[in-house]
Amino acid sequence: MPTSLIDRLRALAGEAAASASPVPEGPVVLADRPDGTVVGLGGVVAKAHPPVAESEMGVYTDQLALRLRIAAHPRLDGILLPPLA
């Protein structure tokens, strides 16, 4: 039986948050919309974007890389969650 996207995101967030102390309760679906699904667990957020057409992949990955660099900026610490290594 296929696993849903939300179940997979919950599992990923759980793995990433497993070392947290105290261990957070359960994952919470923060958003489930056509433009993305977001699951949070403690200080960890897992996000999935909709599929991207092959012809748009380069632009998409460039935009995603920019958003990740912004989220990782030290001046935004405490405002945005930085990407995990």
Residue, then its C-alpha position, 0 to 999 in steps of 0.5 A: m500500500p503506497t504511503s501518503l506524502i504527509d506520512r512520508l513528511r512526518a517520517l522525515a521530520g521525525e527522523a530529523a527531530a529524533s535527537a531533540s531534547p525533549v522529544p517533541e510529541g507528534p508531527v503536525v500538518l502545517a499546510d496541505r495545499p496544491d502549492g505545497t505540503v508542510v509538516g512540522l515536528g519540534g524545530v523541524v519542518a519538512k516541505a514538499h513542493p508539487p512536481v515540476a515540469e522538466s522544462e522548468m526544472g532549472v529555474y525551479t532549482d535556482q529559485l529553491a537554492l536562493r530561498l534556502r540561502i535566505a533561510a540559512h542567513p544568520r541575520l534571520d536566525g529565530i525568524l526562519l528555520p534554517p535548512l538542515a545539513 
